[in-house]
């Protein structure tokens, strides 16, 4: 493996490390490698290539109607991509290429969703729909209460099972002010939402200092892994250090990824040496080790916890894996998504394709693709059964919360508790969930909170643990990913 530690090469952008597409958001700038061809050396491969060319020419000359050669050509590429059975390797038509390669300084119309193709299904005959990774705060989808794990089964009445993530993205995006109808499946029930697209802009990070009984804890939520993430993170850390903060909680929950160079730069702020991540592919050009530089912003003695969940993927998993394998931070929350591959875009005139070229490995040498990363401290957010989900939908359909907020637009905690107790008599939903539904509905038109100390039990546990006298012992006793893998065999 090539050992790479030069400043220039370390910032080589491996495009589309993110596993999900951002609907209505401009894509991050990516380097586009030139498409190169290699002479097929395998006899079978050479034979198949010749047969493909023969069939292409035969169809052009003999089909009953004169075919469009560009459609035949694009169909052949799409078929090859589909045969790989890789949701991240896909043909990109003209609209999709335009979206991917457009200038990221622009603003796009959309509804505000991170999405991915459903990774696994119970049987081969089960449709693979478009899955919501997470809604983006303060967007139409967030205001409508769309949740991680919801499935988009139709876009303007069109079934999404045959659609790639890129194609679904192109259909959902559009001019601000126009509408798109999405049909969702949540548990066993379906519902339809008519969205008015709006301009989507996402902050790179959100941060605040949380005051506790024992002092202050720095809270930084990483929303986007882009070229601005590391500089903004560095500034936030420096400001917090001036205030005497020496304990930090980093939140990458529901962050589906971004640029590899961005997460490497952020890891540099916390690690002074060693491997951050490595990539391995069939070609030598895809084999790299990315080594930490001594660019620390906070001392290595400062305590750190990283919050993760099933929506943490790709670049977020690289960050979590690096912090875990080096025992720099404790991971708390739920198992991550498990997206450990790297894609590049290859343009072909106005169309192109996206191909998985490598897999990435954590410092201890583990690839987490389709596996994910288990937290050191497991704290599971409350989940609702299918019956409870149906009860919540019945509650929304009845409009009880909406009517209540018309007379009590900003209910206090006590008022929320009182009304939630009344609702619990009519709907079989846990009272705590009802309280949060009331509060969230009351705040739906307000800017999203930076953090939530009322109902975020994972953050509550992180604050408790980071100030515990047992923190260092707990951190030192954690297993690296390879140790966890070996112990599980």
N, C-alpha and C positions, 0 to 999 in steps of 0.2 A: 504493500500500500504506500502511495506517495505521502510523505510527511509534509504538510503544508502549514506554514506559519507566517508567511509574509503578509503585510498589511493589505496589499493589493489583491492577492489571490484569495485571502480569507474572505473578502467581500464580493467574491464572484457570486452573482445571483443565480441560484438554481430556481427556475421559475415554478410557480404553482405548487409550492410546498403545501399550501392550504388544501385541505381535502374538500372544503365546501365552497360553494359560490355565494357571493353576496349579492342579493337581488336589489337592484336599484342603486348599487354602489359602484363607483369606478374601480376597476381592477388596478392593483399595484403595478408599477412599471416592471417589466420583465425583460431580460436579455433573451433574444431569440437566436438560437444557434442555426447556422446554415444547414440545410438538409444535405447530407452526404450519402453517397451510394457506395456499396462495396460489392465486388463481383462475387456472385454466389459460388462457393467452392464445393458445397455438398451436391452430389449428383442429383438427388431427389429435388432439392431446392431449385436447381437450374432447370430441371424438367418442368416443375410446377410453374416457374416463371414463364417459360416458353409456351406452356399450355394456356396460361392466362392471357398472354398476348394473342395467341391464335384464336381463342374464344372471343376476345374483344373485337378482333378484325372480322370474324365470321358473323357476329351479330350485326356489326355496322353494315355489312354487305348483303345480308340475307333476311333480316327481320322484315316482317310484312309491311310495317310502316318505317319510315326513315327515323332512326333513333338519334337522340341528342348525345354525341360522344362525351360531353362533359358530365352528363347524368350517369352514363355507364361507368365512367372513370371514378366519379365520386361514390357511386354505389359499391364499386369494387373495394375502395379504401374503407368505406363504412363496414362492409362485410368482414374484412380482415380485422378491423378493430373490435368488432362485436365477437369474433371467434376467440379472442384472447380471454373473454370472460373476466375482464378487469374494468370495474366501473370508472376508473381514472384514466384509462386509455380510450380515446374516443375521436371520431371524425368531427371536424369543426367546419360547419358550412360558413357561407359568407357573413351572415349576420353574427354568428358566434365568434368568428375571427375578429370581426370589427369591434365587438364588445371587449374581447380580450386584449386587443392591441391598441385600443383607444388611449388617448392621453389621460392620465390619472388625475390631472388637475381639474377636469370637468366634474359636473354633478349629474347624476342620472336619476330618472324617475323610476320609482319602484315602491314596494310595500314594506321592505325592511326585514328580510329573513335570511339567515344562513341556512343553506340547504345542502343535501347530499343525496345520492342514490341509495336507497335502502340496501344495506350491506348484506344482510342474511334474511332468508325466508324459511318457513318451516319445511316446505317441500319444493321440488323443482317446478311444480305446476302453480305455485302461489305467485301472484304478480309481485314484482318489485317496484314499489312506488317511490315517489320523491319524499324524503324525510326531512322534517324541520330539525335542524341542529339547535337553533335558538333564534328568538326574535331579537331585533336590534332596538335598543331602548329609544323611546320617544318617536317611534315610527308608527305608521298605520297598523302594522301587524302587532306591535307591542300594545298599542292602545286597544286592539280588539281581543287581547288576552290569548293570542296564539302561544302554544307552549312547545318546549323541546319534546321531541318524540311524536308530535302530531304528524300524520301522513297527508300530503297533498295528493289526492287521488284523481282530481280533475282540474284542468285550467281552461276556463271558458267552455266547459262541457267536454273537453278532450281528455281522454284517459291518459294518465302520466306513466303507466307501466312501460310502454315502449320508449319513453323519452329518456335521454341522457340528462344528467344534471345541467350541462351546458345548454341543451335545447330547452329545458324547462325554464332556465334562467332567462333566455332570450324571449320566451313567450310572456313571462311575468313582468319583465321590465318594459318600460314605455314612457311616453311623455308625461310629465307631471300634469295632473288634472284629468287624465283619462282613467278609465275604470278597467278592472279585471276581476273576474269571478273565480274564486278558488273554492273547491270542495275538499273539506278535511275529513279525515277519519281519526277519531280519538277513542281508543278502546274499541267498544263494539258499536258505537254510534257515529253517524256522519252529520256534518253541518256545513252550510254554505255561507260564505262571506263575500260581499261585493266591496272591493277596495277601490278607493280613489288614490291613484299613485301620487307620490309626493317626492320632493327632492330629499335624498338620503345623504346625510353627512355623519361620519362617525368620529368621535374623539379617539386619539391613540390610547391614552390612559386617563383614568380618573383617580384622584388621590385625596386623602384627608388624614388628619391626626385624630385618633380616637382616644379620648381621655378615659382612663380606668382608675380603679381604686388604688392601684400601685404605680401609676404614672401614665405615660403616653405610649401608644403603639402606632406606628406608621402603617397605613393601609393604602395599597396601590393595586388597582384593578387594571390589568392589561387587556385592552379591548381589541387592539389591532397590532399585528406584527408587521410594521412597515419601516421605512428608513427613518421616520421621526420618533420611533418608540424609544430607542436607546438614549438619544439626547434629552427627551422629555423625562425619561426615567432618571437620568443622571441629575438633572436639575431638581426634580422632586426629592430625591434622596439627599442632595446637598442641603436643600432648605430644611428638611426634617432633622438632619444632623446638627444644624445650627441651633435647633430647638432642643437638643439633647436627646433625641430619640435613638434608642439602640435596640429596639425590637420591631420587626416588620412582618406584616402579613401580605403576601402577594396572591392575587386572585386571578386565576386563568380559567375559571369555570365558564363553560359555554363559549370558549374562545376556540374557533375551529382552525386557526393557523394563520400563515402568512409567509413572509420571506425568511429563508434560512439565514441570510446575512443579518437580519434584524435580531433573531433570537441569539445568534452568536455574540453580537455586540452587547446585548443585555447580560448574557452569562459572564462576559468579561468584567462586568461591574462587580461581580461577586466571587469570581474564581481567579486565582493568581497563576495557576499552572494546570497542566494535565489536559486530557482530551475532553472537549465539550460534546462532540458528536462526530461520527464518521459515516461516510457514504460508500456503498459497495455496489458495483454493477458489473455487467459482462465485459464492458469496454474499460480500458485503463483510465480513460479520461473521466470516468465517473467515480474513481476510487480516491477518496480524500480523508485525511484526518484534520479536523479543525481544532487547533490548540489554543488554550486560553492565554491571553497576554496579561501581564501584571498591570491592570488598569482599575484596581479596586477603588470603589467610591465609599464603601463602608467597610469597617474592619471585619475580618473573618470570625471574630468573636461575637459579633452582633447576632442575635437570634433571628431566625427566619422560619416561617411556615408558608407553604404554598397550598392554596385551595384548588382542588381539582374535582371534576365530575365527568359524566358520560359525554358531555359536549366539549370537553377539552381534547383537542386533537392536533396532530401534525406538529407544527412549531411549538404549540403549548406543551405537547408531550416531550419534545426535545428539551425544553426548559425544565419540566418536571423531572425527566430522566436524569439530566445532568445534575440537578440539585440533589436528587436521591442517591445516585451512584457515588457522588463525592461526599455524601453526608454533610452537605452545606445547609440543607433545610429539611424539615419534616414535611411530608405530604399528608394532607388531611382532606377527607371528603369521600368521594366515590371513585370507582374504577373509571379510567379514561376510555376514550372511544376506540383507539387502536388503529391509527393510520400511520404506517411507517414506511411509506414509499414516496419517491420523488419523481415528478413529471417535468418534461420539457415540451415546449411548443415548436412545431415544425411547420412553417408556412409553405403553401404550394399555390403561388399566385394569390388569389383572393380567398382561397379556402386553406385548410391545413389539417393537422392532427396533433393530438396531445398524447404522448407516450410515456409510460412508466419506464424510467431509465436506470433507477437505482433504488436501493432500500437504505434506510439510515439505521445506525446502531448507537446505542447509548454508551457512555464511557466504559461500562463493564462488558460491552460486546453483545448486547441483547437487541434484537429487532422485535418491536412490539406490534407489528402489523397484524391486524385481526385478533390481537390479544389484549392490548391496553396495558396500563400501569395501575397496579393496586396501590391504594394509599397506605402509608405507615399507620395512620390512625383512621379507622373507618367510621364515618359519621354519615348516616343515610338520611336524606331529606324525606319527609313524609310523602307517601304515594297513596293514590286513591285506587280502590278496586273499580272494576268495570261498573258495578252497581252504583258506587258512590259517584263515579263520573257521570252516569246517567242522572243521578239526583242533582248534581251541580248544573247539568244542562237544563233539567226541569226547573231549577231555581231561576236560571237566567231567562228561560222562556216565559216564566210567570211574571218576571219584572219586579219582584219584591224588593231587591236592593235598589233598583233605579227609583222606585217610588219613595223609598225611605230617604234616599239622598236628596230628593227634591225638597223635603221638609227639614232635613238635617244634613246640609252639604259637607260639613267638616266635623264629623262625629269624633268625640274624644275617645280615649281608650275604654273608659267605663261605658260610654254609650255603645261602642262597638261590641263590647262583651255582652251587654244587655240585649241588644238586637240579635246577636249571634245565638244567644240562648233561646230566643223566641223562634228563630229559623230552625234550630235543631229539633224543635217539636214537630215541624212539618217535613223536614228533609233529613234523610239519613246520611249526614255528612259530619265529620268531627268538628266540634265547636271551634277549635283553633284554626282550622281551615276556613270556616265561615268568617271568623274575625278578619283573617287576612284578605279574603275576597271582598269584604266590605271596605277595608282600608284601601286596597288596590283600586277598586272601582271609584272611590272618592278621589283618588290621586291620579286617575287616568289621564286627565288633561294637564297635569303638572309635570315639570321636569322630573325625570327618574331620580330616586335617591342614590347617593354615592354608595352608601352601605345601609344595611337594615339590621339594627340591633334588637328589634322586636321579635322577628320571626325567623331570622337566618340562624338556624341552630349550628350550622357548620362554622360560621364566623364566631358565634358565641363560644363554641368549644375551642377554637383557635386562640381567642383572647385569654381564655382560662388556662390553656396549656402553655402558651408562650411566656406566661408570668409564673409558671410553676417551678419550684425548686428542683423538680425531677426532669426538667426539660433536657439538660445536657445528657443525662443518663439515658433518657428515652432516645435521643438522637444518636448517641454512640452505639446503641444496641440495635439499630435498624439494619436490615439486610439490603445489600445492593440488589439490583435486578437479577444478575446472574446467580447470586446466592439464593434468592427466592426461587428462581427457576430450577436450580439444582435440588433444593430441598423439597420441591414439589414433585420430582420425578420418582 
